[in-house]
Amino acid sequence: MRRMLNTIYVTSEDAWLRKDGANLVVEVAGQERGRAPLHMLEGVVSFGRPGASPALLAACAEAGITVSHLDPNGRFLARVEGQRSGNVLLRRAQYRWADDPARRVPIVRGIVAAKTANQRTVIRRALRDHGDSLAGPAAAALQEAEARLTDIARRTLVPGDVEVLRGLEGEAAFVYFQVFDHLIRSDDAAFTFGGRSRRPPLDRINALLSFLYAMLGHDCRSALEAHGLDPQVGFLHTDRPGRASLALDLMEELRPVLADRLALSLVNRRQVAAHDFILEEAGGVRLTDEARKRILVAWQERKRDDLRHPFLDEVMPLGLVAHAQAQLLARHLRGDLDGYPGFIWK
């Protein structure tokens, strides 16, 4: 199993990254704020306007360390990476399968079924842990959503094409986010959730979700590249210039487990407050610099939580599940596995 390496997150607006020997050094206003050995790093993620020296970028590219640039909301801007990993035969197999509707369907079915089941688990855990404290209408709405998600998960097993499965994925997302506000136990009206919005997020919950989804997307793309797959060519998401479609595919299974649950925990445990967000004049909402730092710490801690992988039957940190799924997908495309086992959280 892959060793869990570290990702450096740079949130200071005036940061400068440079290379010192075999170390990455972060400076702010000419003062060193931290350093880390390059051989212990898997990625660097910067928000806002941090810069980096050409020597550091070259060293990162040579060592296989990806440097990603995101805006303050967590939206992807650019990425610096070295030579692609993996072998050409695996990528050629991936392209052939992506162009073959009959081969795509079983993979998409595994992704959609797993995502729907994981959304249902989020709701089931809320009913199990807080059912007694939920108001009658809220509990009834969650129970109905749980039943509908169960039905959608079963319907993914009925023969159909990719478009049918995309429709089921969209239906599940509608059901799930329709009751997401009932999962928020904070009595602060600032954390009311009225539905999913993005680019820009229009409320604090959406700003938090978008930020965590950006972190998850970075991890999924890195996992796919580490196992030789092309993150641009997906099966559920269609190809589009500049979009990492396969990374988005892999994210679908893990959004409820990693991002949604963490967002709910941060709000319900009052680890984030209304003042941790900036309301922009154009209507968008984004996290403050200080809040991003705290959430990144919580994100890294969440990825260290152990679980038993349902297919591999191995105990691993949550942060390695994306790598496990990328490995399983690669094995399926090579013909070593009869099917792609989606990750179902229990």
C-alpha positions as CSV (number, residue, x, y, z in Angstrom):
1,M,0.0,0.0,0.0
2,R,1.2,3.5,-0.8
3,R,2.9,5.4,1.9
4,M,0.8,8.5,3.0
5,L,3.0,11.5,2.1
6,N,2.3,15.1,3.1
7,T,0.8,18.0,1.2
8,I,1.9,21.6,2.0
9,Y,-0.9,24.2,2.0
10,V,0.2,27.8,1.6
11,T,-2.5,30.3,2.5
12,S,-0.5,33.5,3.2
13,E,-1.1,36.1,0.5
14,D,2.6,37.3,0.4
15,A,4.3,33.9,0.7
16,W,7.3,33.0,-1.4
17,L,8.4,29.4,-1.9
18,R,12.0,28.5,-2.6
19,K,14.4,25.6,-2.5
20,D,17.2,25.3,0.0
21,G,19.2,22.2,-0.5
22,A,16.8,19.3,-0.4
23,N,14.1,21.3,1.4
24,L,11.1,23.4,0.5
25,V,11.2,26.7,2.4
26,V,8.2,29.0,2.9
27,E,8.9,32.7,3.5
28,V,6.5,35.6,4.3
29,A,7.8,39.1,4.2
30,G,11.4,37.8,4.0
31,Q,11.0,35.7,7.2
32,E,11.1,31.9,7.1
33,R,7.8,30.5,8.3
34,G,8.5,26.8,7.7
35,R,10.5,24.2,5.8
36,A,10.0,20.6,4.8
37,P,12.2,17.9,3.1
38,L,11.2,17.4,-0.5
39,H,11.3,13.6,-0.2
40,M,8.5,13.7,2.4
41,L,6.1,15.7,0.1
42,E,3.5,14.6,-2.4
43,G,2.0,18.0,-3.3
44,V,2.0,21.7,-2.7
45,V,-1.3,23.7,-2.8
46,S,-1.2,27.5,-2.8
47,F,-4.1,29.9,-2.4
48,G,-4.2,33.5,-3.7
49,R,-0.9,34.9,-5.0
50,P,2.0,32.9,-3.5
51,G,5.0,32.6,-5.8
52,A,7.7,30.0,-6.2
53,S,11.3,30.0,-7.5
54,P,12.1,28.3,-10.7
55,A,14.6,26.1,-8.9
56,L,11.9,24.9,-6.5
57,L,9.5,24.2,-9.4
58,A,12.1,22.2,-11.2
59,A,13.0,20.2,-8.2
60,C,9.3,19.5,-7.5
61,A,8.7,18.4,-11.1
62,E,11.8,16.1,-11.0
63,A,10.6,14.5,-7.7
64,G,7.0,14.0,-8.8
65,I,5.7,16.7,-6.5
66,T,2.7,18.5,-8.0
67,V,2.3,22.3,-7.4
68,S,-1.3,23.4,-7.6
69,H,-2.5,27.0,-7.7
70,L,-6.1,27.8,-6.4
71,D,-8.0,31.0,-5.9
72,P,-9.0,32.0,-2.3
73,N,-12.3,30.1,-2.8
74,G,-10.4,26.9,-3.6
75,R,-11.2,27.0,-7.3
76,F,-8.5,25.4,-9.4
77,L,-6.4,27.8,-11.5
78,A,-3.2,26.1,-12.7
79,R,-0.9,23.1,-12.0
80,V,2.8,22.5,-12.4
81,E,3.9,18.9,-12.8
82,G,6.7,16.9,-14.2
83,Q,6.6,13.9,-16.6
84,R,3.5,11.7,-16.4
85,S,3.8,8.6,-14.4
86,G,2.6,5.1,-15.5
87,N,2.9,3.3,-18.8
88,V,1.3,4.1,-22.1
89,L,-0.4,0.7,-22.4
90,L,-2.6,1.5,-19.4
91,R,-3.5,4.9,-20.7
92,R,-4.3,3.5,-24.1
93,A,-6.6,1.0,-22.5
94,Q,-8.3,3.8,-20.5
95,Y,-8.9,5.7,-23.8
96,R,-10.4,2.6,-25.5
97,W,-12.7,1.9,-22.6
98,A,-13.8,5.6,-22.4
99,D,-14.8,5.4,-26.1
100,D,-16.7,2.1,-25.7
101,P,-20.2,2.6,-24.2
102,A,-20.6,-1.0,-23.3
103,R,-17.4,-1.0,-21.3
104,R,-18.1,2.4,-19.7
105,V,-21.5,1.4,-18.2
106,P,-20.2,-1.1,-15.5
107,I,-17.6,1.5,-14.3
108,V,-20.2,4.3,-14.2
109,R,-22.6,2.0,-12.4
110,G,-20.0,1.3,-9.7
111,I,-19.4,5.0,-9.2
112,V,-23.0,6.1,-9.1
113,A,-24.1,3.2,-6.8
114,A,-21.2,3.9,-4.4
115,K,-21.9,7.7,-4.3
116,T,-25.6,7.1,-3.7
117,A,-24.9,4.5,-1.0
118,N,-22.5,6.9,0.7
119,Q,-25.0,9.8,0.7
120,R,-27.5,7.5,2.3
121,T,-25.0,6.5,5.0
122,V,-24.5,10.2,5.8
123,I,-28.2,10.5,6.4
124,R,-28.4,7.2,8.3
125,R,-25.7,8.3,10.7
126,A,-27.5,11.5,11.4
127,L,-30.7,9.6,12.2
128,R,-28.8,7.2,14.3
129,D,-26.8,9.8,16.3
130,H,-29.3,12.6,16.5
131,G,-32.7,11.2,15.6
132,D,-34.1,11.8,19.1
133,S,-33.3,15.5,18.9
134,L,-34.6,16.1,15.4
135,A,-37.9,17.8,15.0
136,G,-40.7,15.6,13.6
137,P,-40.7,17.1,10.1
138,A,-36.9,17.0,9.9
139,A,-36.8,13.4,10.9
140,A,-39.5,12.4,8.5
141,A,-37.8,14.2,5.6
142,L,-34.5,12.4,6.4
143,Q,-36.2,9.1,6.6
144,E,-37.9,9.7,3.3
145,A,-34.6,10.7,1.7
146,E,-32.9,7.6,3.0
147,A,-35.6,5.4,1.5
148,R,-35.4,7.3,-1.9
149,L,-31.6,7.0,-2.0
150,T,-31.9,3.2,-1.3
151,D,-34.3,2.9,-4.2
152,I,-32.0,4.9,-6.5
153,A,-29.0,2.7,-5.5
154,R,-31.1,-0.4,-6.4
155,R,-32.1,1.2,-9.8
156,T,-28.5,1.6,-10.7
157,L,-28.3,-2.2,-11.0
158,V,-30.9,-2.3,-13.7
159,P,-29.4,-2.5,-17.2
160,G,-29.1,0.9,-18.8
161,D,-26.8,3.2,-20.6
162,V,-24.5,5.9,-19.2
163,E,-27.1,8.6,-19.7
164,V,-29.6,6.7,-17.5
165,L,-27.0,6.4,-14.8
166,R,-26.2,10.1,-15.1
167,G,-29.9,10.8,-14.6
168,L,-29.9,8.6,-11.5
169,E,-26.8,10.4,-10.1
170,G,-28.5,13.7,-10.6
171,E,-31.7,12.5,-8.9
172,A,-29.7,11.2,-5.9
173,A,-27.9,14.6,-5.6
174,F,-31.2,16.4,-5.7
175,V,-32.7,14.2,-2.9
176,Y,-29.6,14.4,-0.8
177,F,-29.1,18.2,-0.9
178,Q,-32.8,18.8,-0.5
179,V,-32.5,17.5,3.1
180,F,-28.9,18.6,3.7
181,D,-30.1,21.6,5.8
182,H,-31.7,19.1,8.2
183,L,-28.2,17.7,8.9
184,I,-27.0,21.1,10.1
185,R,-27.7,21.3,13.9
186,S,-26.3,24.8,14.4
187,D,-29.0,27.3,15.5
188,D,-27.1,30.1,13.8
189,A,-29.2,31.4,10.9
190,A,-26.0,32.2,9.0
191,F,-25.5,28.5,8.3
192,T,-28.9,27.9,6.6
193,F,-28.5,25.9,3.4
194,G,-30.8,26.6,0.6
195,G,-29.4,24.3,-2.1
196,R,-26.1,23.7,-3.9
197,S,-24.5,26.8,-5.5
198,R,-21.0,27.2,-6.9
199,R,-18.8,29.7,-8.9
200,P,-19.4,31.6,-6.7
201,P,-20.8,29.9,-3.6
202,L,-23.7,31.9,-2.4
203,D,-23.8,31.0,1.3
204,R,-21.4,29.8,4.0
205,I,-22.2,26.1,3.7
206,N,-21.6,26.1,0.0
207,A,-18.4,28.1,0.4
208,L,-17.2,25.4,2.9
209,L,-18.3,22.5,0.7
210,S,-16.6,24.1,-2.4
211,F,-13.3,24.5,-0.5
212,L,-13.3,20.9,0.7
213,Y,-14.2,19.6,-2.7
214,A,-11.2,21.5,-4.1
215,M,-9.0,19.7,-1.6
216,L,-10.5,16.4,-2.5
217,G,-10.1,17.1,-6.2
218,H,-6.4,17.7,-5.8
219,D,-6.0,14.4,-3.9
220,C,-8.0,12.4,-6.4
221,R,-6.0,13.8,-9.4
222,S,-2.7,13.0,-7.6
223,A,-3.9,9.5,-6.9
224,L,-4.9,8.8,-10.5
225,E,-1.6,10.1,-11.8
226,A,0.4,8.1,-9.3
227,H,-1.2,4.9,-10.6
228,G,-0.6,5.8,-14.3
229,L,-4.1,7.0,-15.3
230,D,-5.0,10.1,-17.2
231,P,-7.1,12.3,-14.9
232,Q,-8.6,14.2,-18.0
233,V,-10.4,11.2,-19.5
234,G,-13.4,10.1,-17.5
235,F,-16.3,7.7,-17.7
236,L,-19.2,9.4,-15.9
237,H,-18.1,13.0,-16.6
238,T,-17.8,13.9,-20.3
239,D,-14.5,15.2,-21.7
240,R,-14.1,19.0,-21.7
241,P,-11.0,21.1,-22.2
242,G,-9.4,21.9,-18.9
243,R,-11.6,19.5,-16.9
244,A,-10.1,16.6,-15.0
245,S,-13.1,14.3,-15.7
246,L,-11.7,11.1,-14.2
247,A,-10.7,13.0,-11.1
248,L,-14.3,14.2,-10.9
249,D,-15.5,10.6,-11.3
250,L,-13.3,9.4,-8.4
251,M,-14.4,12.3,-6.3
252,E,-18.1,11.3,-6.5
253,E,-17.7,8.3,-4.3
254,L,-15.6,10.2,-1.7
255,R,-17.5,13.5,-1.4
256,P,-20.0,12.3,1.2
257,V,-17.4,10.4,3.2
258,L,-14.6,13.0,3.3
259,A,-15.9,16.4,2.4
260,D,-19.6,16.4,3.4
261,R,-19.1,14.8,6.8
262,L,-16.3,17.1,7.6
263,A,-18.3,20.2,6.7
264,L,-21.1,19.0,8.9
265,S,-18.8,18.3,11.8
266,L,-17.1,21.7,11.6
267,V,-20.4,23.5,11.6
268,N,-22.2,21.3,14.1
269,R,-19.3,21.4,16.6
270,R,-19.0,25.2,16.1
271,Q,-15.5,24.9,14.8
272,V,-16.4,27.5,12.2
273,A,-18.5,30.6,12.8
274,A,-20.2,33.2,10.7
275,H,-17.3,35.6,11.0
276,D,-15.0,33.0,9.4
277,F,-16.5,33.9,6.0
278,I,-16.3,37.0,3.8
279,L,-19.5,38.2,2.0
280,E,-18.4,39.7,-1.2
281,E,-20.2,42.6,-2.9
282,A,-20.9,40.5,-6.0
283,G,-22.8,38.0,-3.8
284,G,-20.2,35.3,-3.4
285,V,-19.0,34.0,-0.1
286,R,-15.5,32.8,0.7
287,L,-13.5,31.7,3.8
288,T,-11.1,34.0,5.6
289,D,-7.4,33.2,5.5
290,E,-7.4,32.2,9.2
291,A,-10.5,30.0,8.7
292,R,-8.8,28.2,5.8
293,K,-5.8,27.4,7.9
294,R,-8.0,25.8,10.6
295,I,-10.0,23.8,8.1
296,L,-6.9,22.5,6.4
297,V,-5.7,21.2,9.7
298,A,-9.1,19.5,10.2
299,W,-8.9,18.1,6.6
300,Q,-5.5,16.5,7.3
301,E,-6.7,15.1,10.6
302,R,-9.8,13.6,8.9
303,K,-7.6,11.9,6.3
304,R,-5.7,10.2,9.1
305,D,-8.8,8.4,10.4
306,D,-8.6,4.7,9.9
307,L,-11.2,2.4,8.3
308,R,-11.3,-1.0,6.8
309,H,-11.6,-0.9,3.0
310,P,-14.7,-3.0,2.1
311,F,-13.2,-4.7,-1.0
312,L,-9.5,-5.0,-0.1
313,D,-10.3,-5.9,3.5
314,E,-7.3,-3.8,4.7
315,V,-7.2,-1.1,7.4
316,M,-6.0,2.2,5.9
317,P,-6.3,5.9,6.5
318,L,-9.1,7.7,4.8
319,G,-6.5,9.7,2.9
320,L,-5.4,6.6,1.1
321,V,-8.8,5.5,-0.1
322,A,-8.4,7.6,-3.3
323,H,-5.2,5.8,-4.1
324,A,-6.8,2.4,-3.4
325,Q,-9.7,3.2,-5.8
326,A,-7.3,4.5,-8.5
327,Q,-5.3,1.2,-8.1
328,L,-8.5,-0.9,-8.4
329,L,-9.6,1.0,-11.5
330,A,-6.2,0.5,-13.1
331,R,-6.3,-3.2,-12.3
332,H,-9.8,-3.4,-13.9
333,L,-8.6,-1.6,-17.1
334,R,-5.6,-4.0,-17.3
335,G,-8.0,-7.0,-17.1
336,D,-6.8,-8.1,-13.6
337,L,-10.2,-7.5,-12.1
338,D,-13.6,-8.5,-13.6
339,G,-15.2,-5.2,-12.5
340,Y,-14.5,-1.9,-10.8
341,P,-15.6,-2.1,-7.1
342,G,-16.8,1.3,-6.0
343,F,-16.0,2.5,-2.5
344,I,-19.0,2.0,-0.2
345,W,-18.6,3.5,3.2
346,K,-20.0,1.6,6.2
